[in-house]
């Protein structure tokens, strides 16, 4: 039973040893431990406030990025619309030029056809006139070779002249 219940001398020396250890810890270890705890607490608080600041800054940057992204989308849409309008204008301009060029070419072709037609008619008239003169010359030579035929021809001309 002595092992379970300690005697008074043991309790006394344990108490004295405890108080000495407590005094030594208070004198030499308590302040550095408390300072270390305070420093640790301060560094944790600083880290938390820095994290909060970083969180707020990230939210601000995120909002700014969203704004820039929206502006970029608007600018892209504007550029695409301008490019589309410019492309349509170029197509329309090219179409108008092609129509004008086609109309001009048709007018030139019609004028050329008309000129060729006039030239052909003139050539036909000239050829017909030349043939008529040649035929008339042959006929006159044949008729004028005979003196009686010349006399009859002159009489016919005189009658026609007086009749008209």
Secondary structure as UniProt FT lines:
FT   TURN            2..4
FT   HELIX           8..24
FT   HELIX           25..30
FT   HELIX           31..144
FT   HELIX           147..163
//
